[in-house]
Amino acid sequence: MIILYTSNTGHTKEYAMMLRDALDLPAYALADAPAQVKGADAIYLGWIMAGSLVGYQRAAKDYRLLCVIGVGMTPESKEQTETIAAKVKAPENVPVFYLQGGYDKKKLSGINKAIMNVVEKTIMKRLENLPEEEKKQNPVYKMITEGYSVVSEKHLEPVLQWYREKG
Ligand SMILES: Cc1cc2nc3c(=O)[nH]c(=O)nc-3n(C[C@H](O)[C@H](O)[C@H](O)COP(=O)(O)O)c2cc1C
């Protein structure tokens, strides 16, 4: 089994590297994976762009995906996981996980930056009314106002549990 990932600003790659170290599996960026691993069993991690899991279609075409992981800035929730799962339409027996990553506008350019200029405003409108103290603690608020990441190994625990139990 191998790990494949697509990352724009590094957060998904960080999760992929943590998973590589925890499971002792080879990891490759989907775009740079060597030809000889084509068709291999794989865990796929991709960043979420406007509700879509970037790279999923290509990964699903070229590899036998056993597990799919989306990384976005939205907090982890059952709803967010279900939304991603519904979008990718992975086969029933392929688990789909969602992990909160990070966001830093300084790392964006071009169309991604332009999209987020608009999206940020919508998100900030929702967060603006929070009490000042709560705002300062809110990871998404911090992501937008100063650049912030919540990437940590503890978020990977459900994935590690799936791996241990998959038999
Ligand atoms: C153009 C664009 C669209 C995004 N859309 C979403 C989204 O729909 N849902 C979400 O949770 N995060 C969204 N994000 C945030 C990224 O998914 C988040 O920053 C993620 O950690 C990026 O991973 P990376 O650092 O590996 O590229 C978006 C970011 C960009 C730049």
The ligand as an SDF file (V2000), in Angstrom:
LIG
                    3D

 31 33  0  0  0  0  0  0  0  0999 V2000
   -9.7990   28.3320   -3.6610 C   0  0  0  0  0  0  0  0  0  0  0  0
   -9.9640   27.6620   -2.3310 C   0  0  0  0  0  0  0  0  0  0  0  0
  -11.1770   27.0540   -2.0140 C   0  0  0  0  0  0  0  0  0  0  0  0
  -11.3460   26.4310   -0.7730 C   0  0  0  0  0  0  0  0  0  0  0  0
  -12.5380   25.8160   -0.4870 N   0  0  0  0  0  0  0  0  0  0  0  0
  -12.6930   25.1890    0.7190 C   0  0  0  0  0  0  0  0  0  0  0  0
  -13.9200   24.5180    1.0250 C   0  0  0  0  0  0  0  0  0  0  0  0
  -14.8480   24.4570    0.2350 O   0  0  0  0  0  0  0  0  0  0  0  0
  -14.0180   23.9100    2.2450 N   0  0  0  0  0  0  0  0  0  0  0  0
  -12.9990   23.9310    3.1660 C   0  0  0  0  0  0  0  0  0  0  0  0
  -13.1400   23.3720    4.2630 O   0  0  0  0  0  0  0  0  0  0  0  0
  -11.8070   24.5490    2.8900 N   0  0  0  0  0  0  0  0  0  0  0  0
  -11.6420   25.1660    1.6910 C   0  0  0  0  0  0  0  0  0  0  0  0
  -10.4490   25.7840    1.3940 N   0  0  0  0  0  0  0  0  0  0  0  0
   -9.3500   25.7400    2.3760 C   0  0  0  0  0  0  0  0  0  0  0  0
   -8.3230   24.6520    2.0820 C   0  0  0  0  0  0  0  0  0  0  0  0
   -8.9560   23.4300    1.7930 O   0  0  0  0  0  0  0  0  0  0  0  0
   -7.4070   24.4920    3.3070 C   0  0  0  0  0  0  0  0  0  0  0  0
   -6.6460   25.6640    3.4230 O   0  0  0  0  0  0  0  0  0  0  0  0
   -6.5050   23.2550    3.1910 C   0  0  0  0  0  0  0  0  0  0  0  0
   -5.8650   23.0480    4.4410 O   0  0  0  0  0  0  0  0  0  0  0  0
   -5.4730   23.4340    2.0980 C   0  0  0  0  0  0  0  0  0  0  0  0
   -4.6420   22.3130    2.0600 O   0  0  0  0  0  0  0  0  0  0  0  0
   -3.1650   22.4220    1.4700 P   0  0  0  0  0  0  0  0  0  0  0  0
   -2.3900   23.3290    2.4000 O   0  0  0  0  0  0  0  0  0  0  0  0
   -2.6610   21.0350    1.4500 O   0  0  0  0  0  0  0  0  0  0  0  0
   -3.2750   23.0140    0.1080 O   0  0  0  0  0  0  0  0  0  0  0  0
  -10.2750   26.4230    0.1800 C   0  0  0  0  0  0  0  0  0  0  0  0
   -9.0550   27.0400   -0.1610 C   0  0  0  0  0  0  0  0  0  0  0  0
   -8.8890   27.6440   -1.3980 C   0  0  0  0  0  0  0  0  0  0  0  0
   -7.5730   28.2850   -1.7310 C   0  0  0  0  0  0  0  0  0  0  0  0
  1  2  1  0
  2  3  1  0
  2 30  2  0
  3  4  2  0
  4  5  1  0
  4 28  1  0
  5  6  2  0
  6  7  1  0
  6 13  1  0
  7  8  2  0
  7  9  1  0
  9 10  1  0
 10 11  2  0
 10 12  1  0
 12 13  2  0
 13 14  1  0
 14 15  1  0
 14 28  1  0
 15 16  1  0
 16 17  1  0
 16 18  1  0
 18 19  1  0
 18 20  1  0
 20 21  1  0
 20 22  1  0
 22 23  1  0
 23 24  1  0
 24 25  2  0
 24 26  1  0
 24 27  1  0
 28 29  2  0
 29 30  1  0
 30 31  1  0
M  END
$$$$
